[in-house]
Amino acid sequence: MPAAEAPKPGVSRDAKAIMRYDASKKSLPVAYVLWFLIGGLGIHRFYLGDSRSGGIILGCAVGAIVLGMAIHPFFSILWAVVGVWWLVDLFLMPGLVRKANEALIDRLGAKA
């Protein structure tokens, strides 16, 4: 009966996955800072990996700027869309960060 192989020195796959997670996980305080400072452009959504909704917010903001300059700066419906979405994200942020981190866990688990 062959002798059991000695464990290889180094870091286990689980430890590597944990280190990758710690290096890549999304931070709720960072997401809130991005939301507060430049959330009207959807940058916090891009940070959390949701480029689709981030792109929609960015498109609405750019459209509001362009239409505001062409028509009237105070009556753009797109500003209302951006503003409401920005305000709703105040309450959705913890769930969005949790969802992004759970997706990261799933990706790291699939590689291990």
HELIX and SHEET records of a PDB file:
HELIX    1   1 ARG A   13  SER A   24  1                                  12    
HELIX    2   2 LEU A   28  ILE A   38  1                                  11    
HELIX    3   3 GLY A   39  LEU A   41  5                                   3    
HELIX    4   4 ILE A   43  TYR A   47  1                                   5    
HELIX    5   5 SER A   51  ALA A   70  1                                  20    
HELIX    6   6 ILE A   77  LYS A  111  1                                  35    
END                                                                             
